[in-house]
Amino acid sequence: MFERYGFEPLETPVLEYEEVLTGKYGDEGDQLMYRFEDNGKRRVAMRYDQTVPTARVAAQYASVLPQPFKRYQIQPVWRAEIPKKEDIENLSNVILIPSH
């Protein structure tokens, strides 16, 4: 459906360096992140939503991204919380990046 309006898919990694994600969601978000040390002794965290990872991609590749940059993203996210009855365990987010 999004392609019909000129958007292309975008995928970001499940894991980000912990420092990329911490402090971006506030105290509550920081408490809800799955964090750990990987085999390379790096501190990493699983994405809580897609906003920060998507912003990282846009900032990191700003000089090479085509303009207009129209992308959509539908991927799972993980939150370290006890799901409420009405919640689902595996959450997904949809994010649209409009053209400038």
Secondary structure, DSSP 8 states (H G I E B T S, - for coil): -GGGGT-EE----SEEEHHHHTTSSHHHHHHH--EEE-TTS-EEEE-SSSHHHHHHHHHHTTTTS-SS--EEEEEEE---S---TTS-SSEEEEEEE---
